[in-house]
Amino acid sequence: MSFKKALCCLAALAVTALLIQYFPHLPVSPPVADAPERRLITLWASSEMPGTMSWLKKQAAAYGKQQKNAAVWLRVMTEQEMTGAAEAPPDAVIWSAGVEVPPALGTLDAAPLCLSGYVLAQPRPETAVTPVPRSLFGVSPTPDPARTPAPVLVPWPESFCADEDFGALALRSMNAPAGAQLIPRAQLPARFQAGEAALLSVAQLQAQSAAYDVVAAASATDLVLYGVALSDAARDFLDFLRSQSAQTALSNHGLLPVLPGLRLYGPDHPALSALQFALDGGWLAPPDWSQHKAAETWVGQKVYELR
C-alpha cells in the first residue's frame, strides 16, 4: 500500500514539473491578489449652514458607489476638535466661512463647494399669520435653466431691518436705499413676523409662517461652504462635489451651486431664484472669514468669481 502511495506522489510531482516547463506563465497566485486596494478617504467637516451636512453625506455615499475602490469617511467636528487634531490631518477638510480652521490644514487653497445667502423680504399682511411653514426640501430643479426668467421683485419699502453684523455689509452690496434699521440678528424673525421687511437668510426665511414678497437678494454672502484637499484621492472627491450631478443635488437641500451657469430654481421658489441671480459672480466671504468679521474692506472685492 505504501508503495502505491509513493508511486502516486512521484507521478503527481512529474505532472507538476511538466506543467511548469510547458506553461511557465500560469498565474502563481489567485486573481483576488491583483484586485486594487480599497482606499479610505478621511474627511473632516464643520459647517453652520443648514442642509450642508446632509448633502455631504449623500454625496459621499454616491461617490463610494461610483468609485468601487474608494470610500469616504465623514467625521463631523467642532472648531475645537479640528484644532486639537490638526497634527494628524485628514485627506480633506470642509467647513463654512466663519468656522475657524487651523492654518496647517491648508485653507489658502480652499475652493467653494456650495452657497446660501440673504434675501430682503416683505411679509404679505393678509397672510402674515398663515400657520404652514414653507419647506426647503424636495425642491425640483428648473427643467430648462437657460430659460429661467429673472425674478420679479417688489419696490423697496420705506423702512426695513437687517442685522448689525453681516447684514450691514449685505445691504451695501445691494445698494440699499436709506431707511435701514440695524438690530441684533436674533430679533429679525420676530420683526418679520410682526409685518416688517427684514433681511433674512434663506433658511430663516423658509422657516417663517408668513407668505412674503422678495424685495432684493444680497450679492454678498458669508454662507459659503469651502473645501480643501490634502491628498490626491481627496482632490478627486472634491472635484466630484463640484460635478454636475452633485451640484444639481443641492436643490434637495435649499442650497445654491458654484458650477457656472447652473440654475436650480425657478419662479415657484422666489427667494432662491432671486438669490441665484444675485450671487452669480457675486461677493463671497473668504474661507478665513472668522478673522475678518470686524472688517468691512472685503466688500467691493470679488473674493471668488463663479463665472
Secondary structure as the mmCIF struct_conf table of DSSP 4:
data_model
#
loop_
_struct_conf.conf_type_id
_struct_conf.id
_struct_conf.beg_label_comp_id
_struct_conf.beg_label_asym_id
_struct_conf.beg_label_seq_id
_struct_conf.end_label_comp_id
_struct_conf.end_label_asym_id
_struct_conf.end_label_seq_id
HELX_RH_AL_P HELX_RH_AL_P1 SER A 2 TYR A 22
TURN_TY1_P TURN_TY1_P1 PRO A 24 HIS A 25
BEND BEND1 LEU A 26 LEU A 26
BEND BEND2 VAL A 28 SER A 29
HELX_RH_3T_P HELX_RH_3T_P1 PRO A 31 ASP A 34
BEND BEND3 ALA A 35 ALA A 35
HELX_LH_PP_P HELX_LH_PP_P1 PRO A 36 ARG A 38
STRN STRN1 ARG A 39 SER A 46
BEND BEND4 MET A 49 MET A 49
TURN_TY1_P TURN_TY1_P2 PRO A 50 GLY A 51
HELX_RH_AL_P HELX_RH_AL_P2 THR A 52 GLN A 66
BEND BEND5 GLN A 67 GLN A 67
TURN_TY1_P TURN_TY1_P3 LYS A 68 ASN A 69
STRN STRN2 ALA A 70 VAL A 76
HELX_RH_AL_P HELX_RH_AL_P3 GLU A 79 ALA A 85
TURN_TY1_P TURN_TY1_P4 ALA A 86 GLU A 87
BEND BEND6 ALA A 88 ALA A 88
BEND BEND7 ASP A 91 ASP A 91
STRN STRN3 ALA A 92 SER A 96
TURN_TY1_P TURN_TY1_P5 ALA A 97 GLY A 98
BEND BEND8 VAL A 99 VAL A 99
HELX_RH_3T_P HELX_RH_3T_P2 PRO A 103 LEU A 105
HELX_RH_3T_P HELX_RH_3T_P3 THR A 107 ASP A 109
STRN STRN4 ALA A 111 LEU A 115
STRN STRN5 TYR A 118 PRO A 123
HELX_RH_3T_P HELX_RH_3T_P4 PRO A 125 THR A 127
TURN_TY1_P TURN_TY1_P6 ALA A 128 VAL A 129
HELX_LH_PP_P HELX_LH_PP_P2 VAL A 132 ARG A 134
BEND BEND9 PHE A 137 GLY A 138
HELX_LH_PP_P HELX_LH_PP_P3 VAL A 139 THR A 142
BEND BEND10 PRO A 143 PRO A 143
HELX_RH_3T_P HELX_RH_3T_P5 PRO A 145 ARG A 147
HELX_LH_PP_P HELX_LH_PP_P4 THR A 148 VAL A 152
HELX_LH_PP_P HELX_LH_PP_P5 VAL A 154 PRO A 157
BEND BEND11 GLU A 158 GLU A 158
STRN STRN6 PHE A 160 ASP A 163
TURN_TY1_P TURN_TY1_P7 GLU A 164 ASP A 165
HELX_RH_AL_P HELX_RH_AL_P4 PHE A 166 SER A 173
TURN_TY1_P TURN_TY1_P8 MET A 174 ASN A 175
BEND BEND12 ALA A 178 ALA A 178
STRN STRN7 ALA A 180 ILE A 183
HELX_RH_3T_P HELX_RH_3T_P6 ARG A 185 GLN A 187
HELX_RH_AL_P HELX_RH_AL_P5 LEU A 188 GLN A 193
TURN_TY1_P TURN_TY1_P9 ALA A 194 GLY A 195
STRN STRN8 ALA A 198 SER A 201
HELX_RH_AL_P HELX_RH_AL_P6 VAL A 202 GLN A 206
TURN_TY1_P TURN_TY1_P10 ALA A 207 ALA A 207
BEND BEND13 SER A 209 ALA A 210
STRN STRN9 TYR A 212 ALA A 217
BEND BEND14 SER A 219 SER A 219
STRN STRN10 ALA A 220 THR A 221
BEND BEND15 ASP A 222 ASP A 222
STRN STRN11 VAL A 224 ALA A 229
BEND BEND16 LEU A 230 SER A 231
HELX_RH_AL_P HELX_RH_AL_P7 ASP A 232 LEU A 241
TURN_TY1_P TURN_TY1_P11 ARG A 242 ARG A 242
BEND BEND17 SER A 243 SER A 243
HELX_RH_AL_P HELX_RH_AL_P8 GLN A 244 THR A 248
HELX_RH_3T_P HELX_RH_3T_P7 ALA A 249 HIS A 253
TURN_TY1_P TURN_TY1_P12 GLY A 254 GLY A 254
STRN STRN12 LEU A 256 LEU A 256
BEND BEND18 LEU A 259 LEU A 259
TURN_TY1_P TURN_TY1_P13 PRO A 260 GLY A 261
TURN_TY1_P TURN_TY1_P14 PRO A 267 ASP A 268
BEND BEND19 HIS A 269 HIS A 269
HELX_RH_AL_P HELX_RH_AL_P9 PRO A 270 ALA A 278
TURN_TY1_P TURN_TY1_P15 LEU A 279 GLY A 281
STRN STRN13 TRP A 283 LEU A 284
TURN_TY1_P TURN_TY1_P16 PRO A 287 ASP A 288
HELX_RH_3T_P HELX_RH_3T_P8 TRP A 289 GLN A 291
BEND BEND20 HIS A 292 HIS A 292
TURN_TY1_P TURN_TY1_P17 LYS A 293 ALA A 294
TURN_TY1_P TURN_TY1_P18 THR A 297 GLY A 300
BEND BEND21 GLN A 301 GLN A 301
BEND BEND22 VAL A 303 VAL A 303
#
